[in-house]
Amino acid sequence: MRTSKWREPIFALLFLILAALLIGILSLAFRPVRVDYGAVWGPYLAEPRDSLDYLYLGSSYAYCDVDPVEIYDETGLTGCVLAGPEQTLSQTYWYLKEALKTQKPSLVILEGSALAFQQYQNYTQVNVGYMPAGLNQLGAIFTASEPELRTGLLFPLYFYHNRWKELTVDEAADALLPSETDTLKGFTPVSGVFEQIADGPFTREPQPEEVYEENLTWLSKIADLCEKRGITLALVFHPTYSQLPADTRIRIAEDASELDISFFDWTEESQSIGITPTLHYYDPGHLNQEGAAIFSAWLGDFLTGELGVSPRPQDSENTAAWQSAVQVRKK
């Protein structure tokens, strides 16, 4: 009698577990593998634990402008760009919490364009949807994502079920197998030059006061998280021809100072860094591959010189991997 009483609930529970596993596997298999243009968590999580000297967070300005392999070649510093397209500061906060589960960097560099972003931008599905499943992704879903996207973020098969017609066995295998480290370290090189760049610089409008204050709240949360972990936080604006007004940047500098955040504004420093606008801008906001190489080498010297970051000891295997990445880049 007892066996009969519990048989159906046990079978129901097993069915629910198997259904959840199947949905999870199909969600991963159907979701396109992401290897560039930000939100590249797979290669990041494949990095050896506690091996990175710095993390670089932010928007596409971060992953198009910063090449960690160039920085390593210049200084020996190891790092990764864990940015996302139009990544808001609320999403960045959850990214950082998740990233610090496997790495203990001495420095976090935050590219600051998100201070001029709206509450929600255009790439929430990518930025939040590709986070590792867990409490931090749930935090991002419910505090940094549009309500209408939350169903698909909680159940990715909702977004990607139509891909069954185009999905190949190789694509599914790539999605399900563990990721490996890559030689890009979160960097996405782009080629070409913006033809009208000589007409710049171009003014970028700041957000309304209430939006800016909300962004400042998330910046404060990021600063508090870094302070609790003993990590130096640097807020930076890259050399760009898509520029916030000078008075807006002055205010950001003052607000960063109140939060005890080091702030560096390189918006108008293209010439001193060695960037030639007519050669090195892919568009008004982003550097092309050649510009990124120049900026990254300069940035490496800034990190070791101005900020005093020193390379941590690496095992021979990881050293060989970084040196191999340098050789790949030089080719």
C-alpha positions as CSV (number, residue, x, y, z in Angstrom):
1,M,0.0,0.0,0.0
2,R,2.8,2.5,0.9
3,T,4.6,1.7,-2.4
4,S,1.4,2.4,-4.3
5,K,0.8,5.6,-2.4
6,W,4.1,7.2,-3.3
7,R,4.6,5.7,-6.7
8,E,2.6,8.4,-8.6
9,P,4.2,11.4,-6.9
10,I,7.7,10.0,-7.4
11,F,7.0,9.4,-11.1
12,A,5.6,12.9,-11.4
13,L,8.7,14.4,-9.8
14,L,11.0,12.4,-12.0
15,F,9.0,13.5,-15.1
16,L,9.4,17.1,-14.0
17,I,13.1,16.7,-13.5
18,L,13.6,15.0,-16.8
19,A,11.5,17.7,-18.6
20,A,13.5,20.5,-17.0
21,L,16.7,18.8,-18.1
22,L,15.5,18.3,-21.6
23,I,14.3,22.0,-21.9
24,G,17.7,23.1,-20.5
25,I,19.6,21.0,-23.0
26,L,17.5,22.1,-25.9
27,S,17.8,25.8,-24.8
28,L,21.6,25.6,-24.9
29,A,21.6,23.6,-28.1
30,F,19.3,26.0,-30.0
31,R,20.9,29.2,-28.7
32,P,23.5,30.5,-31.2
33,V,27.1,30.1,-30.0
34,R,28.5,33.6,-29.3
35,V,32.2,34.1,-29.9
36,D,32.5,37.9,-30.6
37,Y,30.8,41.3,-30.2
38,G,30.5,41.0,-26.5
39,A,28.8,38.7,-24.0
40,V,31.3,36.0,-24.6
41,W,31.1,34.2,-21.3
42,G,32.3,30.8,-22.6
43,P,35.9,31.7,-23.3
44,Y,36.0,33.9,-20.1
45,L,35.0,31.0,-17.9
46,A,37.6,28.8,-19.5
47,E,40.4,31.1,-18.3
48,P,42.4,29.5,-15.5
49,R,41.0,30.5,-12.1
50,D,42.5,33.6,-10.5
51,S,44.8,34.2,-13.5
52,L,43.7,37.6,-14.7
53,D,45.3,40.9,-13.5
54,Y,42.4,43.0,-14.7
55,L,38.8,42.9,-16.0
56,Y,37.5,45.4,-18.6
57,L,33.8,46.0,-18.6
58,G,31.5,48.2,-20.6
59,S,29.9,48.5,-24.0
60,S,31.1,47.9,-27.5
61,Y,33.6,50.7,-27.0
62,A,35.3,48.3,-24.7
63,Y,35.3,45.2,-26.9
64,C,36.2,47.0,-30.1
65,D,38.9,49.3,-28.6
66,V,40.7,47.1,-26.1
67,D,42.9,44.1,-27.2
68,P,44.2,42.3,-24.1
69,V,46.8,40.4,-26.1
70,E,48.3,43.7,-27.2
71,I,48.4,44.8,-23.6
72,Y,50.0,41.5,-22.6
73,D,52.6,41.9,-25.3
74,E,53.4,45.4,-24.1
75,T,53.4,44.8,-20.3
76,G,52.8,41.1,-19.4
77,L,49.5,41.9,-17.8
78,T,46.7,39.3,-18.3
79,G,43.2,40.5,-18.7
80,C,39.9,40.0,-20.4
81,V,37.2,42.2,-21.9
82,L,33.9,41.1,-20.4
83,A,31.7,43.7,-22.1
84,G,28.5,43.6,-24.0
85,P,26.7,45.6,-26.8
86,E,25.2,48.7,-25.3
87,Q,25.6,47.1,-21.9
88,T,23.9,49.2,-19.2
89,L,25.4,49.8,-15.8
90,S,22.7,47.6,-14.1
91,Q,23.8,44.7,-16.4
92,T,27.4,45.5,-15.7
93,Y,26.9,45.2,-12.0
94,W,25.6,41.6,-12.4
95,Y,28.3,40.8,-14.9
96,L,30.9,41.8,-12.4
97,K,29.4,39.8,-9.5
98,E,29.4,36.7,-11.8
99,A,32.9,37.3,-13.1
100,L,34.3,37.5,-9.6
101,K,33.2,34.0,-8.9
102,T,36.2,32.7,-10.9
103,Q,38.7,35.6,-10.9
104,K,40.3,37.9,-8.4
105,P,41.6,40.8,-10.5
106,S,43.5,43.6,-8.8
107,L,41.9,46.1,-11.2
108,V,38.5,46.6,-12.8
109,I,38.3,49.1,-15.7
110,L,34.8,50.3,-16.5
111,E,34.4,52.0,-19.9
112,G,31.9,54.8,-19.0
113,S,29.6,55.2,-22.0
114,A,26.8,53.5,-20.2
115,L,26.4,56.7,-18.0
116,A,24.7,58.1,-21.1
117,F,22.5,55.0,-21.7
118,Q,18.8,54.7,-21.1
119,Q,17.4,52.3,-18.5
120,Y,17.1,49.6,-21.2
121,Q,19.1,49.6,-24.4
122,N,18.8,47.3,-27.5
123,Y,20.7,44.2,-26.5
124,T,19.2,42.9,-23.3
125,Q,18.5,39.5,-24.8
126,V,22.2,39.1,-25.6
127,N,23.7,40.7,-22.6
128,V,21.5,38.9,-20.0
129,G,20.6,35.9,-22.0
130,Y,24.2,34.7,-22.4
131,M,25.1,35.0,-18.7
132,P,25.7,31.7,-16.9
133,A,22.5,30.5,-15.3
134,G,22.3,31.2,-11.6
135,L,21.4,33.9,-9.0
136,N,23.3,36.6,-10.8
137,Q,21.5,36.0,-14.0
138,L,18.2,36.0,-12.1
139,G,19.2,39.3,-10.6
140,A,19.9,40.7,-14.0
141,I,16.7,39.4,-15.4
142,F,14.5,41.1,-12.7
143,T,16.5,44.3,-12.2
144,A,18.2,45.0,-15.5
145,S,15.9,43.6,-18.2
146,E,12.6,44.8,-19.8
147,P,9.6,43.0,-18.3
148,E,8.5,41.8,-21.7
149,L,11.8,39.9,-22.2
150,R,11.8,38.1,-18.9
151,T,9.9,35.0,-20.1
152,G,12.5,34.3,-22.8
153,L,15.4,35.1,-20.5
154,L,14.1,32.6,-17.9
155,F,13.2,30.0,-20.6
156,P,15.6,30.6,-23.6
157,L,13.8,28.0,-25.7
158,Y,11.0,30.7,-26.0
159,F,13.5,32.9,-28.0
160,Y,15.2,30.2,-30.0
161,H,12.8,27.3,-30.7
162,N,12.4,28.3,-34.3
163,R,16.0,27.6,-35.0
164,W,15.3,23.8,-35.3
165,K,15.0,24.2,-39.1
166,E,18.6,25.6,-39.5
167,L,20.4,24.0,-36.6
168,T,23.2,21.6,-37.6
169,V,24.7,18.8,-35.5
170,D,28.0,20.6,-35.4
171,E,26.4,23.8,-34.1
172,A,24.5,21.9,-31.4
173,A,27.7,20.2,-30.3
174,D,29.6,23.5,-30.2
175,A,26.8,24.9,-28.0
176,L,26.7,22.0,-25.6
177,L,30.4,21.2,-25.2
178,P,32.5,23.2,-22.7
179,S,34.1,26.3,-24.2
180,E,37.9,26.8,-24.5
181,T,40.0,29.9,-24.0
182,D,40.5,31.9,-27.2
183,T,43.2,34.3,-28.4
184,L,40.8,37.3,-28.5
185,K,40.2,37.5,-24.7
186,G,36.9,39.3,-25.4
187,F,38.2,41.7,-28.1
188,T,36.4,42.0,-31.4
189,P,38.5,43.5,-34.2
190,V,36.7,45.5,-36.8
191,S,38.1,46.8,-40.1
192,G,37.5,49.9,-42.2
193,V,37.5,53.7,-41.7
194,F,34.5,56.0,-41.3
195,E,34.5,58.1,-44.4
196,Q,33.0,61.3,-42.8
197,I,35.2,61.2,-39.7
198,A,36.9,64.4,-40.7
199,D,33.5,66.2,-40.1
200,G,33.7,65.3,-36.4
201,P,33.9,65.3,-33.5
202,F,30.2,64.5,-33.2
203,T,28.2,65.5,-30.1
204,R,26.4,62.9,-28.1
205,E,23.4,63.9,-26.1
206,P,23.3,63.1,-22.4
207,Q,20.3,61.5,-20.7
208,P,17.6,63.3,-18.7
209,E,18.4,63.8,-15.0
210,E,16.4,61.0,-13.6
211,V,18.0,58.5,-16.0
212,Y,21.5,59.7,-15.1
213,E,20.8,59.5,-11.4
214,E,19.6,55.9,-11.8
215,N,22.8,55.1,-13.7
216,L,24.8,56.7,-10.9
217,T,23.1,54.5,-8.4
218,W,24.3,51.4,-10.3
219,L,27.8,52.9,-10.6
220,S,27.8,53.2,-6.8
221,K,26.8,49.6,-6.5
222,I,29.7,48.6,-8.7
223,A,32.1,50.7,-6.7
224,D,30.9,49.2,-3.4
225,L,31.4,45.7,-4.8
226,C,34.9,46.4,-5.9
227,E,35.7,48.0,-2.5
228,K,34.4,44.9,-0.6
229,R,36.6,42.7,-2.8
230,G,39.7,44.9,-2.4
231,I,39.7,45.7,-6.1
232,T,40.7,49.1,-7.6
233,L,38.0,50.5,-9.9
234,A,38.8,52.9,-12.7
235,L,36.1,54.7,-14.7
236,V,37.3,55.7,-18.2
237,F,36.2,57.4,-21.3
238,H,37.9,56.2,-24.5
239,P,39.3,58.5,-27.2
240,T,36.3,58.9,-29.4
241,Y,34.7,61.2,-32.0
242,S,31.3,60.5,-30.5
243,Q,31.7,62.8,-27.6
244,L,29.6,63.8,-24.6
245,P,29.6,67.5,-24.0
246,A,32.5,68.8,-21.9
247,D,30.3,70.0,-19.0
248,T,28.6,66.5,-18.8
249,R,32.1,64.9,-18.5
250,I,33.1,67.4,-15.8
251,R,30.0,66.5,-13.8
252,I,30.8,62.8,-14.2
253,A,34.3,63.5,-12.9
254,E,32.8,65.2,-9.9
255,D,30.3,62.4,-9.2
256,A,33.0,59.8,-9.6
257,S,35.2,61.7,-7.1
258,E,32.4,61.7,-4.6
259,L,32.1,57.9,-5.0
260,D,35.9,57.6,-4.6
261,I,36.3,56.2,-8.1
262,S,39.4,57.0,-10.1
263,F,38.2,58.7,-13.3
264,F,40.2,59.2,-16.5
265,D,38.7,61.1,-19.5
266,W,40.6,60.4,-22.7
267,T,37.7,61.6,-24.9
268,E,39.9,64.3,-26.6
269,E,43.2,62.5,-26.3
270,S,43.4,60.8,-29.7
271,Q,46.4,62.8,-30.9
272,S,48.5,62.3,-27.7
273,I,47.8,58.6,-27.7
274,G,48.9,58.3,-31.3
275,I,45.5,57.8,-33.0
276,T,44.9,59.4,-36.3
277,P,41.1,59.9,-36.8
278,T,41.2,59.5,-40.6
279,L,43.0,56.2,-40.2
280,H,41.9,54.6,-37.0
281,Y,38.1,55.1,-36.5
282,Y,35.8,52.4,-37.7
283,D,32.9,54.8,-37.0
284,P,32.5,57.9,-34.8
285,G,32.5,55.8,-31.6
286,H,34.8,52.8,-32.2
287,L,38.4,52.3,-33.1
288,N,39.2,49.9,-36.0
289,Q,41.7,47.1,-35.5
290,E,44.8,49.3,-36.2
291,G,43.5,52.0,-33.8
292,A,42.8,49.4,-31.1
293,A,46.4,48.1,-31.3
294,I,47.7,51.6,-30.8
295,F,45.3,52.4,-28.0
296,S,45.9,49.0,-26.3
297,A,49.6,49.4,-26.2
298,W,49.3,52.9,-24.8
299,L,46.7,51.6,-22.3
300,G,49.0,48.8,-21.1
301,D,51.7,51.4,-20.3
302,F,49.1,53.5,-18.5
303,L,48.0,50.5,-16.4
304,T,51.5,49.6,-15.3
305,G,52.7,53.2,-15.0
306,E,49.9,55.5,-13.8
307,L,47.9,52.8,-12.0
308,G,50.9,50.7,-10.9
309,V,49.4,47.3,-11.8
310,S,51.9,44.5,-11.8
311,P,51.6,41.1,-13.6
312,R,50.9,38.2,-11.3
313,P,52.8,35.0,-11.5
314,Q,51.5,32.5,-14.1
315,D,52.0,28.8,-14.5
316,S,54.0,27.7,-17.5
317,E,51.0,26.4,-19.4
318,N,49.1,29.7,-19.1
319,T,52.2,31.7,-20.0
320,A,52.7,29.6,-23.1
321,A,49.0,30.2,-24.0
322,W,49.3,34.0,-23.8
323,Q,52.6,33.9,-25.7
324,S,51.0,31.8,-28.4
325,A,48.1,34.4,-28.6
326,V,50.7,37.1,-29.2
327,Q,52.2,35.2,-32.0
328,V,48.7,34.6,-33.5
329,R,48.0,38.3,-33.3
330,K,51.3,39.3,-35.0
331,K,50.5,37.1,-37.9
